Amino acid sequence: MDVWTFGWTLAVIGMTGTMLVLWCLSLLILLLRKLFPYKPEATATKKG
């Protein structure tokens, strides 16, 4: 395997790995948002 083939292979594998990790993180964030939905506090609006 010459230097250019190795370089391109490493770049493609690196980009694919990065996209996979970002996709997994987005799924984890969506799961956490489903488990812990945002609920605004009612006491913050009644302080005035």
C-alpha positions as CSV (number, residue, x, y, z in Angstrom):
1,M,0.0,0.0,0.0
2,D,1.5,3.3,-1.0
3,V,1.5,6.5,1.0
4,W,-1.4,8.1,-0.9
5,T,-3.7,5.0,-0.6
6,F,-3.0,4.8,3.1
7,G,-3.7,8.5,3.5
8,W,-7.0,8.4,1.7
9,T,-8.0,5.3,3.6
10,L,-7.2,6.8,6.9
11,A,-9.1,10.0,6.0
12,V,-12.2,8.2,4.9
13,I,-12.2,5.9,8.0
14,G,-11.7,9.0,10.2
15,M,-14.5,10.9,8.7
16,T,-16.8,7.9,8.9
17,G,-15.9,7.4,12.5
18,T,-16.5,11.0,13.3
19,M,-20.0,11.0,11.7
20,L,-20.9,7.8,13.5
21,V,-19.9,9.2,16.9
22,L,-21.9,12.4,16.2
23,W,-24.9,10.3,15.2
24,C,-24.7,8.3,18.4
25,L,-24.4,11.4,20.5
26,S,-27.5,12.9,18.8
27,L,-29.4,9.7,19.6
28,L,-28.3,9.9,23.2
29,I,-29.4,13.5,23.5
30,L,-32.8,12.7,22.0
31,L,-33.2,9.8,24.5
32,L,-32.2,12.0,27.4
33,R,-34.7,14.7,26.3
34,K,-37.5,12.0,26.2
35,L,-36.5,10.7,29.7
36,F,-36.1,14.2,31.3
37,P,-38.5,16.6,29.5
38,Y,-38.1,20.3,30.2
39,K,-40.6,21.7,32.8
40,P,-40.4,25.4,33.5
41,E,-40.7,26.2,37.2
42,A,-44.0,27.9,38.2
43,T,-42.3,29.7,41.1
44,A,-40.0,31.7,38.9
45,T,-43.0,33.5,37.2
46,K,-44.8,34.2,40.5
47,K,-42.0,36.0,42.3
48,G,-42.8,39.5,41.0
